[in-house]
Amino acid sequence: MPKITPNLWFDKNAEEAASFYASIFPDSHVDRVNRSPADVPGGKKGDVITVEWTLSGQQFTGINGGPEFGFSEAISFAIDCADQAEVDRYWDALTAGGGQPGPCGWLKDRFGVSWQVVPRRLGELLGGDDPAASERAMQAMLQMSKLDVPSLEAAYRGEEAAVTR
């Protein structure tokens, strides 16, 4: 077990969330569903109280804490995407079923968890040797919701972007 395990507070749907995430990412699975051994305030014996899952090799715990606390953008999970196909796949999966697209590669999934879906190429473009080209790529990124690698590359080169997502 790692020394630090992210623990996410859900409104009674931690098991659903864990299964959803495990279905999207490679090397992912639900490890354990823990049920209450007795009736508790706000729950009954047998209700799911915590769920443990592995997401791309990282362990997580979800607690069915109820509606008292929600997620915010103060905590997000960044996905390092190898290419546009990966950006598209993760973006589509995480916004499915009620997720909400946000600006600059950010989104909220249907559980309210914030994600940054980022193509690896973005870092190369923003950290390139040509400051003016990097600025054009940054300005293009600031206009996007889902990040579009061909458009970012076109902006870096100073060309009109053919596609904006």
CORDA-V237497 format. One record per residue. RES is the residue in one letter. PSI is psi in whole degrees, -180 to 180 (NA if undefined). BURIAL is b if it has 16 or more other ideal C-beta (glycine too) atoms within 10 Angstrom, else e. Layout:
res=RES psi=PSI burial=BURIAL
res=RES psi=PSI burial=BURIAL
This chain:
res=M psi=136 burial=e
res=P psi=161 burial=e
res=K psi=-31 burial=e
res=I psi=125 burial=e
res=T psi=120 burial=e
res=P psi=134 burial=e
res=N psi=117 burial=e
res=L psi=135 burial=b
res=W psi=118 burial=b
res=F psi=161 burial=b
res=D psi=71 burial=b
res=K psi=16 burial=e
res=N psi=33 burial=b
res=A psi=-39 burial=b
res=E psi=-42 burial=b
res=E psi=-44 burial=e
res=A psi=-46 burial=b
res=A psi=-43 burial=b
res=S psi=-40 burial=b
res=F psi=-51 burial=b
res=Y psi=-42 burial=b
res=A psi=-27 burial=b
res=S psi=-18 burial=e
res=I psi=-41 burial=b
res=F psi=143 burial=b
res=P psi=160 burial=e
res=D psi=45 burial=e
res=S psi=145 burial=b
res=H psi=156 burial=e
res=V psi=126 burial=b
res=D psi=-40 burial=e
res=R psi=139 burial=e
res=V psi=120 burial=b
res=N psi=127 burial=e
res=R psi=151 burial=e
res=S psi=131 burial=e
res=P psi=-7 burial=e
res=A psi=165 burial=e
res=D psi=141 burial=e
res=V psi=163 burial=e
res=P psi=126 burial=e
res=G psi=6 burial=e
res=G psi=168 burial=b
res=K psi=161 burial=e
res=K psi=132 burial=e
res=G psi=-14 burial=e
res=D psi=146 burial=e
res=V psi=126 burial=b
res=I psi=-37 burial=b
res=T psi=156 burial=b
res=V psi=135 burial=b
res=E psi=133 burial=b
res=W psi=161 burial=b
res=T psi=129 burial=b
res=L psi=110 burial=b
res=S psi=43 burial=e
res=G psi=-10 burial=e
res=Q psi=130 burial=e
res=Q psi=143 burial=e
res=F psi=158 burial=b
res=T psi=139 burial=b
res=G psi=136 burial=b
res=I psi=137 burial=e
res=N psi=75 burial=b
res=G psi=-21 burial=b
res=G psi=-173 burial=e
res=P psi=0 burial=e
res=E psi=-34 burial=e
res=F psi=141 burial=e
res=G psi=173 burial=e
res=F psi=154 burial=b
res=S psi=171 burial=e
res=E psi=-6 burial=e
res=A psi=-24 burial=e
res=I psi=129 burial=e
res=S psi=164 burial=b
res=F psi=124 burial=b
res=A psi=134 burial=e
res=I psi=118 burial=b
res=D psi=106 burial=e
res=C psi=132 burial=b
res=A psi=-31 burial=e
res=D psi=-179 burial=e
res=Q psi=-36 burial=b
res=A psi=-40 burial=e
res=E psi=-42 burial=b
res=V psi=-50 burial=b
res=D psi=-45 burial=b
res=R psi=-50 burial=e
res=Y psi=-41 burial=b
res=W psi=-50 burial=b
res=D psi=-42 burial=e
res=A psi=-43 burial=b
res=L psi=-24 burial=b
res=T psi=-10 burial=b
res=A psi=148 burial=e
res=G psi=24 burial=e
res=G psi=3 burial=e
res=G psi=160 burial=b
res=Q psi=124 burial=e
res=P psi=148 burial=b
res=G psi=-170 burial=b
res=P psi=156 burial=e
res=C psi=36 burial=e
res=G psi=3 burial=b
res=W psi=152 burial=b
res=L psi=165 burial=b
res=K psi=132 burial=b
res=D psi=179 burial=b
res=R psi=-11 burial=b
res=F psi=-4 burial=b
res=G psi=3 burial=b
res=V psi=135 burial=b
res=S psi=138 burial=b
res=W psi=148 burial=b
res=Q psi=116 burial=b
res=V psi=102 burial=b
res=V psi=122 burial=b
res=P psi=137 burial=b
res=R psi=-32 burial=e
res=R psi=-28 burial=b
res=L psi=-46 burial=b
res=G psi=-37 burial=e
res=E psi=-41 burial=e
res=L psi=-41 burial=b
res=L psi=-23 burial=e
res=G psi=22 burial=e
res=G psi=173 burial=e
res=D psi=-13 burial=e
res=D psi=102 burial=e
res=P psi=-38 burial=e
res=A psi=-40 burial=e
res=A psi=-42 burial=b
res=S psi=-38 burial=b
res=E psi=-40 burial=e
res=R psi=-41 burial=b
res=A psi=-41 burial=b
res=M psi=-44 burial=b
res=Q psi=-38 burial=e
res=A psi=-44 burial=b
res=M psi=-39 burial=b
res=L psi=-16 burial=e
res=Q psi=-6 burial=e
res=M psi=158 burial=b
res=S psi=-87 burial=b
res=K psi=134 burial=b
res=L psi=138 burial=b
res=D psi=106 burial=b
res=V psi=-48 burial=b
res=P psi=-39 burial=e
res=S psi=-38 burial=b
res=L psi=-42 burial=b
res=E psi=-40 burial=b
res=A psi=-43 burial=b
res=A psi=-41 burial=b
res=Y psi=-40 burial=b
res=R psi=-9 burial=e
res=G psi=18 burial=e
res=E psi=157 burial=e
res=E psi=130 burial=e
res=A psi=130 burial=b
res=A psi=-32 burial=e
res=V psi=134 burial=e
res=T psi=126 burial=e
res=R psi=NA burial=b
